[in-house]
Structures are given as structure tokens and as C-alpha cells.
Amino acid sequence: MVDSGTLSPHIAMQVLIQFDKSMTDALENWVKSKVTLKGHLHTYRFIDNVWTFILQDTVFKNKEGSKNIGGVKIVACDSKLLVHMYRTPCRVQTIVSSISRHREAC
């Protein structure tokens, strides 16, 4: 949407920040179940304080049962770092462009 001009980079960052806050609130206050996952670790990276794990042949388990998933990508970082990145104007366009390119690839 940023690339097409529908959203400005600033508005896109505000949407991402609100999404992160809403997801954190929902996970802390609404989700009571526990899920474990097990799979073959294909790749892991730690770049710029961001962990990326790519798992293959992953199995998610909870109380009700288990589900086999082909591949899973987990990206984790400190939420304080995200807020700092979002507030840095020169990084806004880079972050939004990276996100849109990633979504197009998927």
C-alpha cells in the first residue's frame, strides 16, 4: 500500500505499532492455552538484535492435539527496539519497503 501510494510511510508505521500493541495485549490477557512446537532447525540468524529461525517439518501441539506444518519462520526481537526503529524517520521507508517486498515474495 505504501508502494502504490495508498498509505504514507508514517501512517503505515502507526498501523504496525498499533498492531504490535494489540497483539501483545491479546496474548497477555486473552490467550490462556499453551502451544509447543518441534521441528528441524534449518536456519537461524541474529542480525541487528533480531532473531530469525526457519524450521522445517514443524509440529504444533496443544491440549486438543497436534498439527504438522511444513515450514515456519519465526522472527523475534525486543519490542523496545521496534519502537525505537519506528520512531527513527530515516528507517521508516526502509522498514515498510522491506515488509512489502517480503509479503510479495510469500
C-alpha positions in Angstrom: 0.0 0.0 0.0 2.9 2.3 0.6 4.5 1.5 -2.7 1.2 2.2 -4.5 0.7 5.5 -2.6 -2.4 4.4 -0.8 -0.7 4.9 2.6 2.1 7.2 3.6 5.1 5.6 5.3 4.2 7.4 8.6 0.6 6.0 8.6 2.0 2.5 7.8 4.3 2.7 10.8 1.4 3.8 13.0 -0.6 0.8 11.8 2.3 -1.6 12.6 2.9 -0.1 16.0 -0.8 -0.4 16.9 -0.9 -4.0 15.6 2.1 -4.9 17.8 0.4 -3.3 20.9 -2.9 -5.0 20.2 -1.3 -8.4 19.7 0.8 -8.0 22.8 -2.4 -7.1 24.8 -4.4 -10.0 23.3 -1.6 -12.6 24.0 -1.2 -11.4 27.6 -4.8 -11.0 28.6 -6.9 -13.3 26.4 -4.9 -16.3 25.3 -4.8 -19.0 28.1 -3.7 -22.0 26.1 -0.1 -23.2 25.7 1.3 -24.4 22.4 4.6 -26.1 21.9 6.4 -26.6 18.6 9.0 -29.0 17.5 10.8 -29.2 14.2 14.1 -29.3 12.3 16.1 -26.1 12.6 17.0 -25.2 9.1 18.5 -21.7 9.5 19.0 -19.2 12.3 20.3 -15.7 12.3 20.9 -12.9 14.8 21.3 -9.6 12.9 20.7 -6.1 14.4 19.3 -7.6 17.6 16.7 -9.6 15.6 16.5 -13.4 15.8 15.2 -15.3 12.8 14.5 -19.0 12.9 13.4 -21.1 10.0 12.0 -24.5 10.9 11.1 -27.4 8.7 8.7 -30.3 9.3 7.3 -28.5 12.3 4.7 -29.9 14.7 2.5 -27.6 16.8 1.0 -29.3 19.9 -1.7 -28.2 22.4 -4.2 -29.9 24.7 -6.5 -30.8 21.8 -3.9 -32.4 19.6 -1.1 -31.7 17.1 -0.8 -30.3 13.6 2.0 -30.9 11.2 3.1 -27.8 9.4 5.6 -27.8 6.5 7.7 -24.8 7.3 7.7 -22.0 9.9 9.6 -18.7 10.0 9.9 -17.1 13.5 11.1 -13.5 13.8 11.7 -12.2 17.3 13.1 -9.1 18.8 12.9 -6.8 21.8 9.7 -4.7 21.5 11.6 -1.7 22.8 13.9 -1.9 19.8 10.9 -1.9 17.5 9.5 1.3 19.0 12.9 2.9 18.6 13.2 1.8 14.9 9.6 3.0 14.2 10.4 6.4 15.6 13.6 6.9 13.5 12.4 8.8 10.4 15.2 7.6 8.1 14.4 4.0 8.8 10.6 4.2 8.2 10.7 3.9 4.4 13.3 1.0 4.6 11.2 -0.9 7.1 7.9 -0.5 5.1 9.7 -1.4 1.8 11.2 -4.5 3.4 7.8 -5.6 4.7 6.1 -5.1 1.4 8.8 -6.9 -0.5 8.6 -9.8 1.9 4.8 -10.0 1.6 5.1 -10.0 -2.2 7.6 -12.9 -2.0 5.2 -15.0 0.1 
